[in-house]
C-alpha cells in the first residue's frame, strides 16, 4: 500500500485494476471515498479490489441501483454510487448503519452527495484524467 498524500500515474485500465487490487491488503472495516468525474475509473478500481479479494462475477457500476453488495468468504464489500441520490437520508433506508456495525468495506462514489449522513472516511481517493490514463491521489484523514 502507499502513503497518504501520494500521487500515482495510472497509465491505463490495467494499472487502475492493479491499484484497486493493492487496496485489498487493507484490513476491514474501511470507508473509502472515491472522487472523480464520470468515467474517471472509480468502478474499475473497485473491480480490481474485488478481483483481488476473490470475487469472479460481474462488477457493475451501481449508478442506478445506488449500491451493489458482494458477500465474500472473508467479509462483506458494498459499493455505493450516490450520483443519483436525491437525499442523503436515503442512506439510512439502504441500511448504512447496519453495514457499519458489520465491519464491511464500503466504497462511496460521489460521497459529497451523502454529506451529513456518511461516516468519516478511512481513505479518500481522487481520480482525474491525465493523457490516456489517469492521475490518482490519496489522503487518509
Residue frames as qw, qx, qy, qz and C-alpha x, y, z in Angstrom:
[[0.000, 0.890, 0.455, 0.000, 0.00, 0.00, 0.00],
 [0.408, 0.470, -0.009, 0.783, 1.10, 3.57, -0.43],
 [0.256, -0.335, -0.461, 0.781, 1.33, 6.54, 1.90],
 [0.121, 0.851, 0.489, -0.151, -1.34, 9.22, 2.17],
 [0.003, -0.869, 0.116, 0.481, -0.73, 12.30, 0.10],
 [0.391, -0.238, 0.705, 0.541, 0.99, 10.38, -2.68],
 [0.602, 0.568, -0.060, -0.559, 0.10, 10.73, -6.32],
 [0.553, -0.092, 0.790, 0.248, 0.17, 7.85, -8.80],
 [0.417, 0.426, -0.406, -0.693, 0.00, 7.94, -12.55],
 [0.654, 0.138, 0.734, -0.122, -2.24, 5.12, -13.77],
 [0.029, -0.314, 0.608, 0.729, -1.43, 4.66, -17.45],
 [0.450, -0.033, -0.656, -0.605, -4.44, 2.53, -18.36],
 [0.789, -0.334, -0.140, -0.496, -7.27, 0.30, -17.13],
 [0.850, -0.012, -0.478, 0.220, -4.83, -2.45, -16.11],
 [0.311, 0.261, -0.463, 0.788, -2.96, -0.02, -13.85],
 [0.462, -0.363, 0.113, -0.801, -6.24, 1.11, -12.26],
 [0.900, -0.194, -0.317, -0.229, -7.25, -2.51, -11.64],
 [0.704, 0.118, -0.511, 0.479, -3.83, -3.19, -10.11],
 [0.011, -0.353, 0.376, -0.857, -4.08, -0.21, -7.78],
 [0.714, -0.315, -0.050, -0.623, -7.53, -1.39, -6.67],
 [0.892, -0.046, -0.445, 0.059, -6.10, -4.86, -6.06],
 [0.419, 0.284, -0.521, 0.688, -3.45, -3.33, -3.82],
 [0.383, -0.418, 0.201, -0.799, -6.16, -1.90, -1.59],
 [0.851, -0.219, -0.403, -0.254, -7.27, -5.46, -0.76],
 [0.587, 0.101, -0.602, 0.532, -4.38, -5.59, 1.75],
 [0.197, -0.386, 0.280, -0.856, -6.18, -3.06, 3.97],
 [0.089, -0.199, -0.926, 0.308, -7.92, -4.63, 6.97],
 [0.317, -0.596, -0.512, -0.531, -11.68, -4.31, 7.34],
 [0.348, 0.785, 0.510, -0.048, -13.58, -2.24, 8.20],
 [0.319, -0.108, 0.259, 0.905, -12.86, 0.52, 5.69],
 [0.299, 0.829, 0.406, -0.241, -14.84, 3.52, 4.44],
 [0.453, -0.131, 0.428, 0.771, -13.31, 4.60, 1.15],
 [0.337, 0.793, 0.214, -0.460, -14.45, 7.72, -0.68],
 [0.561, 0.149, 0.553, 0.598, -13.93, 7.76, -4.45],
 [0.161, 0.795, 0.103, -0.576, -13.83, 11.17, -6.12],
 [0.247, -0.189, 0.651, 0.693, -13.72, 11.82, -9.85],
 [0.483, 0.319, -0.157, -0.800, -15.83, 12.76, -12.82],
 [0.895, 0.242, 0.255, -0.275, -17.95, 10.31, -14.77],
 [0.863, 0.474, -0.134, 0.116, -15.66, 7.79, -16.46],
 [0.064, -0.848, 0.490, -0.191, -12.71, 8.55, -14.16],
 [0.553, 0.282, -0.777, 0.106, -12.19, 4.87, -13.28],
 [0.430, -0.396, 0.512, -0.629, -13.88, 4.62, -9.90],
 [0.927, -0.009, 0.152, -0.343, -15.78, 1.39, -10.67],
 [0.769, 0.452, -0.432, 0.132, -12.71, -0.05, -12.39],
 [0.059, 0.529, -0.664, 0.525, -10.75, 0.49, -9.19],
 [0.684, -0.216, 0.444, -0.536, -13.44, -1.27, -7.14],
 [0.935, 0.260, -0.156, -0.185, -13.42, -4.13, -9.68],
 [0.509, 0.516, -0.613, 0.314, -9.67, -4.56, -9.12],
 [0.301, -0.407, 0.621, -0.598, -10.23, -4.63, -5.37],
 [0.851, -0.022, 0.246, -0.463, -12.97, -7.26, -5.65],
 [0.842, 0.389, -0.373, -0.021, -10.93, -9.45, -8.01],
 [0.260, 0.502, -0.694, 0.445, -8.04, -9.40, -5.53],
 [0.467, -0.236, 0.595, -0.610, -10.48, -10.50, -2.79],
 [0.234, -0.010, 0.970, 0.060, -11.58, -13.47, -4.92],
 [0.533, 0.529, 0.417, -0.511, -14.81, -12.22, -6.50],
 [0.331, -0.065, 0.748, 0.571, -15.16, -13.61, -10.03],
 [0.297, 0.673, 0.677, -0.011, -18.62, -12.36, -11.03],
 [0.264, 0.652, 0.292, 0.649, -19.66, -9.22, -12.85],
 [0.294, -0.472, -0.334, 0.762, -18.87, -5.93, -11.15],
 [0.166, 0.711, 0.489, 0.478, -21.36, -3.29, -12.25],
 [0.067, 0.196, -0.198, 0.958, -21.46, 0.39, -11.52],
 [0.077, -0.518, -0.802, 0.286, -24.28, 0.95, -9.02],
 [0.007, 0.059, 0.149, 0.987, -25.31, 4.16, -10.79],
 [0.484, -0.293, -0.399, -0.722, -28.99, 3.21, -10.97],
 [0.713, -0.370, -0.595, -0.015, -29.25, 0.82, -8.01],
 [0.275, -0.871, 0.209, -0.349, -27.30, 3.13, -5.62],
 [0.385, -0.597, 0.690, -0.136, -25.48, 0.12, -4.14],
 [0.843, 0.205, -0.481, -0.128, -24.13, -3.32, -5.00],
 [0.613, -0.590, 0.480, -0.214, -23.22, -5.78, -2.26],
 [0.681, 0.388, -0.621, -0.002, -20.62, -8.54, -2.54],
 [0.781, -0.512, 0.291, -0.205, -20.59, -11.25, 0.12],
 [0.519, 0.556, -0.643, 0.091, -17.12, -12.75, 0.06],
 [0.816, -0.199, -0.527, 0.125, -15.82, -15.66, 2.12],
 [0.530, -0.141, -0.416, 0.725, -13.88, -13.24, 4.33],
 [0.047, -0.463, -0.351, 0.813, -16.38, -10.39, 4.64],
 [0.336, 0.775, 0.536, -0.011, -18.80, -8.01, 3.01],
 [0.259, -0.159, 0.242, 0.921, -17.94, -5.32, 0.45],
 [0.261, 0.773, 0.562, -0.137, -20.52, -2.72, -0.55],
 [0.319, 0.035, 0.327, 0.889, -20.08, -0.33, -3.47],
 [0.143, 0.770, 0.490, -0.382, -22.27, 2.80, -3.40],
 [0.275, 0.241, 0.351, 0.862, -22.77, 5.31, -6.20],
 [0.034, -0.618, -0.544, 0.567, -24.50, 8.37, -4.78],
 [0.130, -0.009, 0.387, 0.913, -24.62, 10.34, -8.05],
 [0.299, -0.372, -0.579, -0.660, -28.40, 9.93, -8.46],
 [0.328, -0.436, -0.738, 0.397, -29.29, 10.01, -4.78],
 [0.083, -0.751, -0.329, -0.566, -31.90, 12.69, -4.07],
 [0.450, -0.779, 0.145, -0.411, -31.45, 12.95, -0.29],
 [0.220, 0.477, -0.790, 0.315, -28.59, 11.78, 1.97],
 [0.587, -0.206, 0.543, -0.564, -31.19, 10.30, 4.32],
 [0.876, 0.249, -0.259, -0.322, -31.75, 7.57, 1.69],
 [0.373, 0.453, -0.777, 0.227, -28.55, 6.00, 3.01],
 [0.373, -0.205, 0.704, -0.568, -30.33, 5.05, 6.21],
 [0.837, 0.212, 0.139, -0.485, -33.05, 3.26, 4.22],
 [0.717, 0.476, -0.506, -0.054, -30.27, 1.35, 2.43],
 [0.917, -0.359, -0.156, 0.078, -29.03, 0.01, 5.78],
 [0.396, 0.691, -0.391, 0.461, -25.87, 2.07, 6.17],
 [0.447, -0.644, 0.432, -0.446, -25.97, 1.93, 9.96],
 [0.951, -0.144, 0.246, -0.117, -26.16, -1.88, 9.93],
 [0.813, 0.490, -0.155, 0.273, -23.35, -2.16, 7.37],
 [0.085, 0.751, -0.450, 0.475, -21.10, -0.07, 9.59],
 [0.680, -0.474, 0.434, -0.352, -21.85, -2.36, 12.53],
 [0.986, 0.133, 0.102, -0.005, -20.98, -5.44, 10.43],
 [0.478, -0.615, 0.455, 0.432, -17.47, -4.14, 9.76],
 [0.746, 0.524, 0.370, 0.179, -17.86, -4.14, 5.99],
 [0.358, -0.215, 0.317, 0.852, -15.60, -2.48, 3.46],
 [0.309, 0.799, 0.476, -0.198, -17.62, 0.38, 1.96],
 [0.355, 0.021, 0.363, 0.861, -16.75, 2.24, -1.23],
 [0.190, 0.788, 0.448, -0.378, -18.63, 5.51, -1.91],
 [0.354, 0.283, 0.402, 0.795, -18.61, 7.16, -5.32],
 [0.104, -0.606, -0.240, -0.752, -19.78, 10.80, -5.21],
 [0.441, -0.365, -0.680, 0.458, -19.54, 10.97, -1.39],
 [0.019, -0.015, -0.136, 0.990, -20.24, 14.71, -1.37],
 [0.477, -0.271, -0.442, -0.710, -23.87, 13.84, -2.21],
 [0.687, -0.411, -0.599, 0.021, -24.12, 11.97, 1.08],
 [0.193, 0.372, -0.400, 0.815, -22.77, 14.84, 3.19],
 [0.442, -0.357, 0.312, -0.761, -24.03, 14.71, 6.73],
 [0.920, -0.104, 0.052, -0.375, -25.12, 11.08, 6.52],
 [0.843, 0.318, -0.399, 0.173, -21.81, 9.34, 5.79],
 [0.753, -0.586, 0.024, 0.298, -19.22, 8.28, 8.35],
 [0.033, -0.858, 0.431, 0.277, -15.74, 9.77, 8.12],
 [0.861, 0.427, -0.274, -0.023, -13.61, 8.03, 5.51],
 [0.785, -0.467, 0.284, 0.293, -10.58, 5.94, 6.36],
 [0.456, -0.145, 0.522, 0.705, -9.21, 6.70, 2.88],
 [0.444, 0.775, 0.197, -0.406, -10.08, 9.16, 0.11],
 [0.555, -0.001, 0.588, 0.589, -9.05, 8.57, -3.48],
 [0.306, 0.770, 0.040, -0.559, -9.16, 11.26, -6.15],
 [0.619, 0.149, 0.633, 0.440, -9.08, 10.21, -9.81],
 [0.271, 0.806, -0.002, -0.526, -8.58, 12.65, -12.68],
 [0.829, 0.520, 0.140, 0.154, -7.85, 12.19, -16.40],
 [0.254, -0.774, 0.431, 0.387, -4.22, 12.53, -17.39],
 [0.114, 0.409, -0.764, -0.485, -3.25, 11.90, -21.01],
 [0.598, -0.004, -0.683, -0.420, -4.54, 8.45, -22.00],
 [0.490, -0.210, -0.797, 0.283, -4.72, 7.37, -18.35],
 [0.407, -0.823, -0.233, -0.321, -5.49, 8.99, -15.04],
 [0.206, 0.426, -0.575, 0.668, -3.81, 10.50, -12.00],
 [0.675, -0.551, -0.482, -0.090, -4.74, 9.13, -8.59],
 [0.097, 0.463, -0.514, 0.715, -4.04, 10.94, -5.35],
 [0.638, -0.447, -0.625, -0.048, -4.98, 9.73, -1.90],
 [0.137, -0.531, 0.422, -0.722, -5.46, 11.06, 1.57],
 [0.566, -0.314, -0.751, 0.131, -6.00, 9.19, 4.82],
 [0.258, -0.733, -0.001, -0.629, -7.80, 11.59, 7.18]]
